Each structure stands twice: as C-alpha cells, then as structure tokens.
C-alpha cells in the first residue's frame, strides 16, 4: 500500500478540538467503530427501515453539503457532483467514480471501488452500501434546482462488491417518475 497525506483541508480548533473541512464541522472516527454502530442499528431496525431512514437523512445532508461547497468554491453543475465524489473518496468511504452524468436527463451512474463497508464486512452476499444512495440523489437534486430544473431524482444501489461475483459497487440515479411508473 502506498501512503500519502490527506488531500482535503483539515483544521482543528486548538481550544475545542473541533475538526473542520471546507468550513464544515467533521468527526474523525475509526472505520470499525462507525460500521459496528451501523450494523447494530441495522440489526435493531431491520435493513429496509434503516435504509429508508439513512436515505432521507443522507439526501438532506448531501444537499446541504453540496450547497455550501458550491458557494465556497464557486462550483456549479457537474463540477459540484464531481467535487462531492472527490471529497467522499478522500474521506475514506471508498473511491467514487462518476461513470456517467446527464443533468438534462437527471441521470448518473456511480461506481464504488475499495468500499469501507466491504473492507470491514467482507463478502456477505448482499448490498451493504445503501447508505450512500440518498447522498447521490441529494447532490443531483441540489444541482438540478440550481439550474432551475423541475426534475427530482431517486438513487438506488444496483450492485455491491460484498455480493458474490462482484468486484465493485454500482449506483444509479434517475428521475423519480422513472421508478414510480
């Protein structure tokens, strides 16, 4: 493994110990701690219920983060989505690669390599990165609203490297009416 210093700006308040990146407060926790808590909640609530809760919370959080980052860095359109994928990758969740994005159609395809969930849980035979789905739709919808588009999207995980025969995770973002019909 080749190591490098973090590529994202991290500041720590000497008096409070609060970490910030791009002016947003952050938490720095070990991967096993986060995923063990994630699995405990999943077991208590059931995957479907927990996935729904995380989808909506993640959507809201991604919208907020992308809005603040777009303002801070003067980004718009696809650049906002790509910046988000870069920052997610730099934080250790995995490597997020936008394989396709079409803002006019409200669609995107994201590939996930080196998933933190798969590294921790291994090949468990199911999709384990569902937490990210709301993030992609929230980011896309913020971008669409900034473009004065009425389109709103929904995202789903279509594949996980935790499933047999799969080496990467895959996510699809489509307009809401596409899945409703």
N, C-alpha and C positions, 0 to 999 in steps of 0.2 A: 504494500500500500504506500503510495506517495502522499506525503502530508504537505499541507500548506496552511498559511494563516487564513482566518476568516476573510471573505471578500465583502462582507457587509459591514457598514459602520456600526460600532458598538460603543456606547458611552455609559459609564457607571457613575452615578451621583455619589461622591465621596461621603456625604453626610447620611444619605438614606439607603444606599446600596441598590437603588432602583436602576435597572438596565434600560437603556433606550436604543432603538434603531430607527433612523429616519424620524426622530421626534416622537415615536410611539413607545410607550412602556412595554417591556418584554419580560418574560420569565425564562430562566435557563435551568432546565431540569434534566436529569439522566433519562435516556430513552426508555430503559426498563421501568422506571417509575411511572412515566406517562402511560406506557402501554399496559402495564399491570393494572393501573386505575381504569383505563379504558375497558379492558377485558372484564374487570369486576362489575362495572356498570352494565356492560353488555349482558353479563350473566344474570344480573338482578332484574333488568327490564326486558330482556329479550332483544335480539338483534334488530328486528323490524321497528320496534318502538324507539330504541336508541338511535337507529339510523335516521329516523324521521326527525327526532329532536336535534341531532347533530346537523342534519341538512339545513334546517331553518336557522339555527344559530350560526352555522358556517356561512350561509348566504349573507346574513346581515353583517357579519364580521368582514367578509371579503369586500362587500360593497363599501363599508366604512373605510377599510384599509386602502382600497384602490382609489377612492375619492380623495383621501388625504395625500397619498403618494402622487396622484396625478397633479394635484395643486402644488405640492412641494417641488416636484421635478419638471413641471410644465409638460406633462405627457398627455397624449390623447390617443384614442383608437387602439389599434393593435399594439402600440407601444406600451399601453397600460397593462394589457394582458401578458405580454412578454416580460415586462418588469416584474409582475406578480409571480410568474413561473420561475423567474430567476431567483427572486427572494425566497420563495418556498424551497427551492433547491439548495440555496445557500444556508438555510436553517436546519438542514439535516433530515427533512421528511423523505427525501429521495430526489432523483433527478427528473424534473418535469419537462417534457419536450412537447411543444405545440407542433403537431404534425400537420394540422390544417386549421385555418380560421377564416371565416367569411362573415364579416359584420353585417353585410346587406342581407344575408340569409339567416343570421343569428345562429350560426353553427360553429362548432370547433371539435377537434379530435386531439386528445392529450394522451401521450404515452408516459408511463411512470417506470423508471428503472431504479434499482437499488432502494426499494421501499423500506423505510424504517420498520413498518409493521411486519413485512416478510422477514427481514433480518432478525426480528425479535421472536416472531411466532413460527416461522418456517412454513413448510408445505402443509397447510391444514385443510386443504380441499375446498376452500370457499373464498369468496371475495372479502378481503379484510380491510380495504382502504376506502370504504364507503364514506368515511368522514370527510373526504375531500370533495365529494360531489357538489354539495351546496356552495363550496368555495368557487368552483368554476362558473356556476350559474350566476352567483352574486357578482363576480368580476365582470362577466359578459353583460349582465343587465345594467350595471353602472355605466359601462361604456356605451351601450345602446341608448340609455337615457340621455347621456351627454351629447349624443348625436341626434337627439330629438326623434328617436325611433320609438314606435309603439310596441315593437317586438319585446317579448319577455321569454326567458328560456328556462329549461329544466335540464339537469345533467344526471347521468347515470354511469355507474361503473359497469363495463361490459366484460372485463377480464381482470384477473389478479395473478401475479406471479406466485401467490400462495396456492393456486389451483394446479393440479397435475397437468403436465404438458404445456404450461405457460411460463414464459421467462420474464414477462413484463406485465404491468397493469395497463389497462386502456379505459378511457373515459370518453363519453360522447356528450356534447352539448347541442341541443336542438330547440327550436321554438316550442313553447308549451303546447300549443294547439296540435303539434305533430304527434305527441304521445297521447293526447286526450282523444284523438279521433280514431 
